[in-house]
Structure formats: C-alpha cells, structure tokens
Amino acid sequence: MGKLVDKKRYRRESVSVRDLFDTMALLLYGSVAERLAQSFNLYENIRRAGLFIHPKLYVARILLRATLIAVVSAVTLFLAIILGAPLLVKVLILLAAMMSSSILISWGLYYPSAKASERASKVDLEFPFFAAYMTAMAYGGVAPERLIERLTNIRVFRALRREAERIMAEVKLFGVNILTALERVAATHPSRLFRDFMLGYLTAIRTGGDVVRYLEIRTSEVFQARMEDLRSRAEKVGFIVEAFVAVAVLGTMSFYVFFIISGLIGAGGGFGGITGLIIYNLLVLPLITILIIMILDSLLPSAENIREPYAYLVVSIPLGILLGSIFISLSGGLAYAGGVDVPRIQRIVLSLGIGLTVASLVPGIQYLRVVRRERAVSRGIASFLRDLSEVRRTGLSPEKSIIMLSERDYGPLSQIIRRIAGALSLGLHIERAVRSAIRGYKNWFLRVTMRFLVDAMEVGGGSPHTIDTLARFMVVLNEINEQIRKRVRPYVIMPYFGAILVAVTAILVPGMLVNAMTAATMPGGAGTVASTFGGLNVNITPQNIHQLLVVASFGSLINAWLSGLVAGKIQDQSLGAGLLHAAILTAVTTIALLLALAGMEVTL
C-alpha cells in the first residue's frame, strides 16, 4: 500500500514540475512565442499534424529548453576558463552551445510541418485499401457511424485507425454527431486525398445523393491516381539510383586518385593520404549510402512487416565473424607487423568477404523463403473471392460457401481456406476462424483482404455483390503492388555495377599510378622509389602501397555490402531483401578484388 501511495505522490510531483516548467516558459517567452507561432504558421501546422498542444505553449517550451542549454553551456565555459582549459576546448564548448540551441529551435519550429507530412503519407499509403473497403461496405448497407466504429478496431490499418479514433474522440468528448466529427477531422487533414474523398462523401450523404455510386467512382479515381503516383515514384527512384551510382563510381574514382597520390607523395609515407582514404571509405561513402536508403524508404514505403529474417542476424553475425577470423588466422593474414604483400592482402579480403557474406546470407535466404510463401498466397485471393461470390448467388450462406470452396485448388491459399472451413464446420465464429487460419502470415495484403471478407460477411451480410466488389478491387490493388515492383526492377542492377566498379578501381588505380610514377622516376628500377616526379617528392615503398591496397579493399567490401541493401530496398522495398543482395554482392565483389589483386604487376 505504501508503494502505491509513493507512486501516486511521484506522479503528482511529476505533473507539478511539468506545470511549473510550462508556467515559466509562458511567463518568460509568452509574447515572443505568440509572434513566432504566427510567423511560422504553427497554428495550422500543429492542427494538421494532429498534435494536441497550443502553439504558443509549444514555442515557449522550445525557447525555454534552448535557454537552459545556453545557461549550462555558459557555466561549463566559465569553469573551463577558471580551470585554464586550452583554447580549443573553449571554442568547442562555445560552438556546441550555439549549434545545440540553434538546432533545437530550428527543428522544433519545423517539426509540426514534418509531422503533418508524415501523417499525410501514411494515410495515402493505406487509403486505396480503405476506399475499396468503404465501397464494399456501402454495398452492404453499412451506415457511416458503424463504418467508423468498425475502423477503430481494424489493426491492419495503422494510420487510418488513428484517424477513426480522432473522429470518435470528437463524438465522445464534444457530443457531436459522427458526420460533423468526420467533417472536422477531414477539413484540416494534411492529406488532400483523404480530405477531398471524405468531404465529397459527406456531401453525398447530406444531399441525398447516390453514395454507393460516388464511392465507386471515387475509388476508381483513387486507384488511377495511385498508378500515376507509382509511375512518378519509379522515375524518381531511377534518378536517385543514377545519382548514387554517379557519386559512388565517379566520385570514388576521383577521390581515390587524390588520396592515393597524396599517399605516395611527401614525407611520412603518405599518412595523410591513407587517413583520407580511411575516412572516405569507412565514413563518407557509408553515410551517402545510408542517406540513399532513407530517401528510397520515403519514396517506396512498404506496409509489409516481415521481421523473421532479422532474428537470424543474432546467429549469423557471430558465425560470420567466427568463420572470417578462423580463415584469416589459419592463413596467416594477421601477421601485418611482419610486412604485407599481395597474397596476404588477398587472404585479408577473402576472410572479410566470407564474414560479411555468411552474416547476410542466412537472413537473406530466410527472407526469400518467407516472401515467396506470402506472395504465392496473394495470387489466389482474387480467384477465391470471385468463386465465393458465384457460390453465394446459389443461396448458400457465406459459411457454407467457404466450406464448399475449401475443396478447390487456390495454390498456397488453399491451406488457409481449409483451415477456415474446418473451424467453421466446428461452429466457430467467422472472425475467430479467419484469425486462427492466418496466424503466422505477415502478408499485409492477405490480412487486409481477410479483414474485408469478415466485415463483409458479419456487418454487410456477405451479399454476392459486396463480395464481387471486394474481388474486383483486390485484383486492381494486387496489380498496383506488382506494377511498382516491375517498374523499379531494372534499377536493381545499378548498385551491382557501381559496387563492382568501385572495387576494381580501388585496386587498378594504385597499380597504374605506381607504374606510371616508377617508370618516370626510375625506368627499369626495382625496390623503393624515392625521387622526384613533376617537381614533387615521390616516396613509393612496398609497405606504403600495400597499406593503400588494404584500406581500399576493406572500404570496397563495406561499400558493396551497403549497396546490396540499396538493391534490396529498390526491389522489394525492404532491407530484408537487401540482406540477400548484400550477401551476393559481397561475394561477387570479393571475387573481383581477388582477380584484380592477382593481376597486379607493380614495378618497384
């Protein structure tokens, strides 16, 4: 009992601290916050983002937090001065304070707009399915009130379920009717598609128009707009991938020439050149690749949630590290202190390639197995719904119609249909039967379709016309998903091209430059070259060259692995598919590096 009282007291104290913070923020920055909120249009952006906070208080909180960061930084700077810290430390503290406060204020003012865009994109992704659902339910005579209430319980719709919850909150908190609540949410919604569709739907209801006809026409328009959007996205994907390959290939070749020349010229064995090569290979190029993946994720969002392959990383990563370590230990590739030659570099490359390939291959194969099963199930859905509609026209109940169709062959979907039929034969409710039958399947299209079917039978009566409408729309939706894969598939090969070309360039460029410098300084000579080349001091040693080759090869393999993730994101809009591409591309790049190293003939 005492613990319970302590928890309640802690909650009251937490609320009091928050209220005190808000009060201080409004007292100190109330007028400034109001002007900033109006200047940056935060009243509208916060409303469109669905954030439940007053814009004036929102800005005041940001300003007070920035002030606290500045005060802490000033105290830290004062202590640094008192303690006699170096000038560099003082400058870094000052820069950190200025950047932290500026970033906090800038991001805080921009966040509502970004949140509104995110809300709109998530709703647009699910809306074609929801439009088909509304049309099918309208054929079954389902009222808008019941449709919105039903939507709050449909978990396959994440974004639209939250919109339905907002609508129901308006009804329960303010006591308005469902149509007024729907109008309030739709009128300020950031998604133009959702806003226009819903406001037109409300107009058709209030004016006594043909609601079913409106929904059918508008749903067809939504599908057509979705197809046009996919074409536009596919063109953008092509542009992004071409830019990525241009940076990864042309940019890398240019930087390699620069870093390698700087590593071969000057005193100190070219420490600066090797350092630059390490920074570019292990930091700059991976960051560029990660940025491309993030851009592709925004252009090609996926509703599927296949997580099983990632669980295998717990086993495959240690296994890859173990196999790579065993190979390099047995081959003597770690004896770097005793000197590194081309054969030893080949062993280092091979061990790293084995490690990365093994770490990615097992999860990639698991993803391929799961996705093949899931997509094979999707192909039979439209045929099943059409047959169900025809059987319902004979007068059989929806449950008996499913039991009758369980004897037909719908490919991998037949197993699910038989499970549903078996559960219905035992007297289970249709919703429990379907939920039990699709347990373990992650295919979002399958789960949405089965959710539609349950509601069509339970709420809409399961009329033949309703089911036939579902079948017709499901065919179009499945074609939309296949269309995006076909349009972006040609771009999958481009990361392969870029990664392999970078790997070969990483080996050939040092060889050609060293051969050219050696021929110009000591024709016919061998061993260490320490002379002049074009007025510059040239210091070419085997150790220097081999260090450059090790760093370049290591960076090429890391770049190949990340490029595989890009290829998977393009093909299936999933990093799970990228793991399989990463394994393949790493293996191919390893072979290319080994062949390039074997063909090197450096004259020293």
N, C-alpha and C positions, 0 to 999 in steps of 0.2 A: 504493500500500500504506500509505504514511504517513497519507493522508487517512482510510483505513478505520480505522486504529488510533486516530486522533483522534476519529472518530465514536463508536467503542466506549467510549473513555475519557469522552467527553462524556455518553454515556448512563449510565455508571456513576456519574458525578458527579451527574447529574440525579436518579437514584434515591436516592443518598445524601442529597441535600438534602431530598427529599421525606420520606425516613425520619426525618431529623433534625427536620423540622417536625412530623411525627406524634408523635415521641417527646416533644418539648417540649409539644405540646398535651395529651398524656395525663398528663405529669408535673404540669403547671400546673392542668389542669381535669378530671382524671380522675374525681374523686368528684362534682364538680358536674355533669359531662356525664352520668354514670350516672343521677343523680336527674332531670335534665331529660329524658333519653331515656325513663325510665319514666313521668314525669308526662305527657308529650305522646304517649304510646303509640307511640313511634318504632320499637320492636321489630316491632310488627305492621305499621305503615305502610311501613317500609322493605322488609319482606318482601313485602308486597302490591304495592309499586311495582316490585319486581324489581331493586332496587339491590344491588350486591354490595359492601357495606361494613358494618362492625359499627356499630350505633347509637351506642355510647359514643365511638368514634373520630370518627364523623360530627359529633356535637355538639361534641366537643373542637376539631376543626378550625374550626368556625364561631366558637367563643368566642375562639380564638387570633387569627383574622383580624380579628374585631371589636376585639380588644385592640390589634393592630398599627395599625389605622385610628385608634384613640383616641390612641395614642402619637404617630403622625405629626401628628395634628391639634393635640396639646398642644405639640409642638415648633414647629409653624407659628404657633400662638397666642403662644408665648413670643417668637419672632422678631418678630412683629407688635408686641408690646408694647415690645420693645427698640428697634425702629426707629421707634417713635412713630406707628404707623398710626392712622387715625381710629377712633373708637368703633364706627361702623357696620361696618367691616371686621372688627374683633374679634368683634362679635356674630355676624356671618355665619359666621366660621370656627367659632365655638362651636356654633352651630345646625347647621352642616353636619356637624360631628363627631358630635353627638348623633343626628341623623337617619340618618346613614350607618350607624352602629353598630346602631341600633335596627332599621332596615330589614333589614340583613344578618342579624341574629339572628332576626327575625320571619319573613323569607322562608325562611331555612334550616330553621326548625322546621316551616314549613308545606309546604315543597317535596315531601317524600315523599308527603303526602296528595294534593297536586295531581298528582304523577306517577302515583299509583295510579289516580286518576280518569281521567286521560288514557289510561292503559293499558286501562282497562275500556271507555271509549267507543270506542276504535279497534277493539277486539276485537268489541264489539257491532255495529259498523257492518258488519264483514265476515262475522259469524257466520251469518246466514241462507244465504249462498252456500256457506259451509263445511259447514253441516248438510246441504244438498242434495247436496254432493259426497260426504260420508261415506255418505249413504244409497245413492247410486248405486254407490259402490264396494263397499258391503256386499252389494248385489245381485249384484255380480260376484265375490263370494267373496274380497275382498281382506282380509288379516289386519291387525290394528291396527298391528303393527310396520312393515309395509310402507307403510301409510297415513301414519304419522307421518314416516317417512323420505322419502316422496314429497312431503309437505307442505313439508319444509325446502328443496326445490328449486323450489317454485312461487312465482315472483316477484310474481305478481298479488296474492297475499296478503301484505301487508307485516306487519301486526300478528300474524296467526296464524302466519306463518312464524317470527317471533321466538319465539312460544310453543313451536313444534315444536323449534326449536333449543335452547330451555331443557330440553325433555324429553330430547332426545338427549344433551345435556351431562350430565344425571343418569345416563344409561345408560353413557356412556363414561368419566365421571370416577369414579363410585361403584360401577359394576358391577352396578347393579340391573336388573331386567327392565323391559321397556317399560311394563307395566301399573302397576308400582309408581312408576315415574318420572312417568307421567301422573297418578297419584293425588296425588303430592307437589306437582306444579305446580297442579293443579286445586283442591286443598284450600285453598290460600292465595290463590287468584286473586281480584282485586277485582271481576271481572265475575261477577255472580250467574248470568247466563245461561250463560256458559261453565262455571262451577263445577257447577251443577246438571246440565247436559246431560252433561258428561264423567263425573261421579261416577255418574250413572244408567247411562251406557254401560258403565262398568267393572263395576257391579253385575250388569248383564245378562250380561256375558261370564263373570264368575266363578261365577254361579249357574246357568249353562247355559240361560238364558232365550232367547227369540226376539229376537236382536239386531236383525235386519232390521225386525221389527215395531216394536220400541222406537224405532229411528231414524226410521221413517216417521211414527209418531205424534208423536214429539217435534219432528220437523222441521215438521210441520203446525202444532203449537203455537207454534213459533218464528215462523213466518210470521204467525200470528194475532196474536201479541204485537207483532210488528213493525208490523202495521197499526194496532193500538191506540196504539203509541208515536208513529206518524206523525200520528195524529189529535191526540194531546196536543201534539205539537210544533207542528202547524199552529195550534192555539189560542194557544199561547204566542207564535208569530210574529205573530198578529193583535194580541195585547196589546202586544207590543214596538213594532210599527209604529204603532199608535194612540198610544202614549206618545210616540214620536218625532215624529209629526205634531203632537201637542198642544204639545210643547216647541218645535218648530221654528216653529209658527204663533202660538199664543197667547203663548208666552214671548217670541218675537221681536217681536211687536206691542207687548207691554208694555215691553220694553227699548228698542225704537225710540222710543216716546213719551217715555220717561225721558231717553234720550240726546239726542234732538232738542230737547226743552225745555231741557235743561241747556246745549245748544249755542247756543240762541237767547237765553238769559238770562244776564246777568252780564257783567263786563268781559272783555277779552281775546278777544272774538269767539267765545267758547264753545269754547276749546281743550280743556277737559276733556270736553265732550260729544262732540266729534269723536274724541278719543282713546279714549273708552269705546266708541264705535261701531266703531272700527277693531279694538279688542281683541275685542269680541264677535263681529264678522263674520269676522275672519280667524284667530281663535284658539279662542274658546269654542264657537261653532257647529260648526266643522270637527271639534273634538275630540269633541263629542257625537255627530256623525255617524259618526266612526271607531269610537267605542265601540259604537254600534248595529250596525255592520258586524261587529265582533268577537263580539258576542252572537249575531247571526244565524249567524255561522260555527260557533259551538258548537251551535246548535240545528239547523242544516241542513248537516251535514258532507257533503262530496262526495268520492267515490272517483275521479272523473274527473280527468285531469291534462292538460288542453289548454293548452299553453304557446305555440303558434304566434302567437296574437294579440299577446302581449306583446313579441315580437321586432319587430313593426311599430311599436311606440312609439318605437324608436330613430330612425325616419324621420318618423313623423307628428308628434312633438312639435316638432322643429326646423322642420318645414313649417308647423305651426300658428303658431309664434312668428313665422316669416318673413312669412306672409300677414297676420297681425294687425298687425305692425309696418309693412308696406308700406301697408296701408289707412289706418292712423292717421297715417302720415307724409304721404301724398298728400292726405288730407282736412284736414290742419292741426289735428288733435285734440291734438297735443302742446304747442301754444302755451298752456300753462297760466299762465305768468307774465303774459301779457297779459290775463288775465281769462277766466273760464269761463262760458259761457251754456248754455242748454238744448240748442240744436243741437250744440254741441261735446260736451256730455255724451253725447248720442245717438251721436256718432261714436266716443267712447271705449268706450261699451257695445257698439257693433256690432263694433269691432275686437277686443275681448276675447272676445266671443261667437264670432267667426269663429275665433280662435286655439284656444279650448277645443273647439269643435265639430270642427274639422279634426284636432286632435291625438287625439281619441277616435273619430272616425268610421271611419277606415281599420282600426284594430284591431278595432273592434266588428263591422264587416262581415265581416272575416276570421273572427272567432269564429262568427258566424251561419252562414257557409258551411261551416265545419268541423263544427259541431254538427248541422246538418241532415243532412250526409252520414253522420255517426256514428249518429244516431238512426234514420235510414232503414234502416241495416244491421241494427239491433237488431230491427226489426219482423218480419224474415223468419226469425229464428233458430228460434223455436218450430216453425214450419211445416216447416223443413228437418229438424229432429230427429225430428219425427213421421214424416215420409216416410222418413227413414233407418231408423227402427225397423221400419216396414212392409216395406221392401225387404229388411232383414236377415232377416225371417221367411221369405223365399223360399229362404234358404240361401246367398245370396251372401256373400262375405267383406266386411268393413267397407270395405276399399279399393275393391273393385269396386262396392259400393253407392254410394259417394260419386261415383265416375266416372259411374255411370248417372244420378244425380240432378243432375249438372252441366248436363244439357240442359234442366232445368226452370227456370221463372222464379220467383225469390225476390226480385225487386226489386234494389236495390243490392247485396244479399248474393250475388247470382248471380255477380258478378265474382270474389268471394273463393272461392266454391265451384269455379269453373272453374280458378282458379289452383291450388287444392289438387288437383283432379282431374288437371290437366296434370302436376304434379310427381309424383303417384303413378303415372301412366302411364309416366313415365321411370324408375321404380324407386326413387324417394327414400323415405326413412322417413317415416311419418305425422307425426312431430313436426317434422322439418325442413320438410316440405311445408306444414304449418299455419303455422309460424313465418315462413316466406317469404311466405305469402299475406297475412297480416295485418300485415306490416311497414308502418309509416306510420299505422296506425289507433290512436287514443288511447282509443277506447271501452272502458271498463273492463268493461262487461257482455259485450261481444263477446270480449274477451281471456279472461275467466273461463270463458265457455261453451266456447270452443275448447280451453282447457286441460282442462276437464272431459271433452270429447269425446276428446282424445288419450289421457288416462288411462283412460277407459272402454274404449277400443279396445286400448291397449297393456298395461294392467295387469288390467283387468276382463274382457278377452276380447271386448268390444263386443257383448254379448248384446242381443237386441231389448228385453228387459225393462229392462236397465240404461239403454239409450238412451231408452226411453219414459219412464222415471223422470226422467231429466235433462230431457226435453222438458216434462214436467208441471210440474216445479219451476221451470224457466226462465220458463214462462208466468206463474206466480204472482209471481216476482221482478220480471219486467218490469212487471206490473201494480202492484206496490208502488212502483216508481220513478215510474210515471206518476201514481199516486194522490197522492203528495206534491206534485207539480207542480200538479195540479188544485186541491188544497186551498189552496195558498198563492197561486195566481194572482190571486184577487180583491184581494189586498193590494198588488199591484204598482202600482195606480193611485194609492195614497195618497201616496207620495213625490212624484208629479207634482203632486197637489193642493197639498201643503204647500209645495213649492218655488215654484210659480207664485204662490200667495197671499202668500208672503213677499216676492217680487219686487214685486208690485203694492203691497203695504203699504209697502215701502221708499220708494216714490215718492209715494203718496197721503197718507200720514201727514204728511210735512213740508209738503205743499201745503195740507192742511186746517188744520194748526196755524198756519202763517204767515198764511193768510187770516183765521183767527179772531183772531189777535193784532193783525193790521193793522187789521181792522175795529174792534176795540175801542179801539185807541190813536189811530189817525188815519183816521177814516172818509173815504173818498174820496181819501186822500192817495196819493202815489206816491214811490218812491225809498227812501231809507234811513229806517228807523224806529228812533228812539232815544227811548223814553218809558217809562212805567210801565204794568204790567199786573197788577192784583191786588196792588199794593204792591211788585212786583218790577221791577227794571230790565230792560228789553227792548231788545236791540240786534240788529235784523234788517237785514242788508245783502245785496245780491245775491251777493257773494263768499262770505259765510257760508252762505247757503242752498245755493249750488251745490257747495260743499265737502261738505256733508252728503249731497247727492244723489249725488255721485261715489263717496263711501265706501259709501253704502248700496247703490248699483247694483253696485259691484265685489263686495261681500260677497254679494249675492243671486246673482250668477253663480257664484261659488265654491260657495255652498250648493247651487245647482241641480246642478252637476256632481257633487258628493258624493252628493246624493240619488239621482242616476242610478245610482251604484254600489250604493246600498241597494236600488233596484228590481231591478237585475240579480242581486244576491245572493238576493233573495226568489224571483225567477222560476226561475233555473237553478242556484242555489247556487254561483255563480261570479262573480268580478269581471270576467272576460272578457265576460260578458253585460252587466255593469254599464257597460262602456265604450260599448256601443251605446246603452243607455238614457241615459248621461251626455251623449252627443252630441245625442240627440233632445231631452232635457230642457233642455240648454243653449240649443239653437236656439229652442225654444218660449219659454223664459224671456227670451231676448234680444228676441224679438218683443213679448212682454208689457211689458217695460221700455220699449221704444221707443214703444209705443202709450200707455203711462201718462205718459211724458215729453211726448209730443206733446199730450196732453190737459190738461196742467197750465196753469192760469191763476193765477199768483201775483200778487197786488196788492201793490206796494211803494210 
